[in-house]
Amino acid sequence: MRPAPQLAPSARDGRPIPLGPRSVTALVLISAIGVAAFGWPLLADSTSGLAHSQDAPWLFAALLPLLLAVVVAAIGDTVDGHGTFDAKAIAMLGVLAAAGAALRPLGAGTAGLEPMFFLMVLSGRVLGPGFGFVLGAVTMFASALLTGGVGPWMPFQMLAMGWVAMGAGLAGLLPGAGRLRGRAELLVLAAYGATASLLYGTVMNLQGWPYISGLSTGVSFVPGDPLQENLARFAAYCLATSLGWDLGRAVLTAVATLTLGSTVLRALRRATRRAAFDAPAAFAEPPAPKPPAPRTPGKPGAPETPETRAGGG
């Protein structure tokens, strides 16, 4: 009978899926492209075309293979001799992405209420930054298809949501953060979720702000102006237009984390332990057969000798 497979330490403890060197490289590359896609209008001159509808298809075309590259890199990575991403992790990705996509229409964008954010934060915390980034981007893509929210903004939303979930995973890698449990963990995650929700709205404003460059208002983007002046206009634009929506999202994320977070975290950690994502299929060698015991003369089954034949004569 074969013994049960031996689990790696992270599988036994339900720790996040670790990042290998290939995964880190892929995440850095895709994040650098994302920062450039969001921020290039701030460095453009007055003769540049600024509509993101022109570069969004190119960003989307680059984003999908890069997301696939993150998954492939995670599958090929090994940490301490163990794999970091397998078929069970991909199945978990599909389940959580479907759950997040189903949560998004519940708020329907009313007052910025988007209940999917707290699930992305908790998933990134439990499953790690690499898994979190892919989950956030895939969830936003699926929810856009579900709600009809496909447009030039969609690849930017995928990147921003990926960063939200990845940030929760990266925060868990800080010294001492991985040992947080109970109320302290929920408070930290609620604070992070609220902050990330505000930053998500700010980053998405940067995607749409250059559209109003021709309105000549005090909060309009002016191509070619010094960076600090445009940033001041951008801050005024965020305060005047989207702060109320972003605050609603932040409050809902914090409240959902504090009220539902304990149950969701336990469920995610239990699923992670049972899935044993990085457990190798290692079985011990069967024990060697024992040598037969020596037989005593005169007992049944003992070999016949001259003495036994004489005695029996």
Secondary structure, DSSP 8 states (H G I E B T S, - for coil): --------HHHHHT------HHHHHHHHHHHHHHHHHHHGGGG--TTS---HHHHHHHHHHHHHHHHHHHHHHHHH-EETTEES--HHHHHHHHHHHHHHHHHHHHHTTGGG--THHHHHHHHHHHH-HHHHHHHHHHHHHHHHHHHT--STTHHHHHHHHHHHHHHHHHHTTSTTGGG--HHHHHHHHHHHHHHHHHHHHHHHHHHHGGGGGGS--TT---TTS-HHHHHHHHHHHHHHHTHHHHHHHHHHHHHHHHHHHHHHHHHHHHHHHHHTTT------------------TTSTT----HHHHHHH-
